[in-house]
Amino acid sequence: MLFLVFGFGFYNAAFATDASFTLWFIAIRMLVLVYWTFWVLYVPRVTQARAMALALTSIALFLLAGIMTEDWPLLIFAFIFAVGHSAVSWQNAVAATQA
């Protein structure tokens, strides 16, 4: 996640325009802030909705990064991550709320 949040100078080469880089720059940081906010809400009380909000935010983060940078290996693994992470998050949230 460190490389998604903090650009180290070599990301700009993947973008066709400065506007697309700016959009990526803002969108990734906003998604990370939303993710951290959901974590703050999730820790005191585990619910299925909060668990899925965390899962979907992280999925959106990786999918957006793959789409914006046109990184096909990242997109393939982001889709695999999306299926697995959403299923596991749902199962864990159901188990936590039933316990």
JOQUINOR-V12664 format. One record per backbone hydrogen bond with DSSP energy under -1.0 kcal/mol. NH is the residue of the N-H (numbers start at 0). CO is the residue of the C=O. Records with the same first field share a line. If there is no record, write none. Layout:
NH: CO, CO
//
This chain:
4: 0
5: 1
13: 10
14: 11
20: 16
21: 17
22: 18
23: 19
24: 20
25: 21
26: 22
27: 23
28: 24
29: 25
30: 26
31: 27
32: 28
33: 29
34: 30
35: 31
36: 32
37: 33
38: 34
39: 35
40: 36
41: 37
42: 38
50: 46
51: 47
52: 48
53: 49
54: 50
55: 51
56: 52
57: 53
58: 54
59: 55
60: 56
61: 57
62: 58
63: 59
64: 60
65: 61
66: 62
67: 63
68: 64
70: 65
74: 70
75: 71
76: 72
77: 73
78: 74
79: 75
80: 76
81: 77
82: 78
83: 79
84: 80
85: 81
86: 82
87: 83
88: 84
89: 85
90: 86
91: 87
92: 88
93: 89
94: 90
95: 91
96: 92
97: 93
98: 94
//
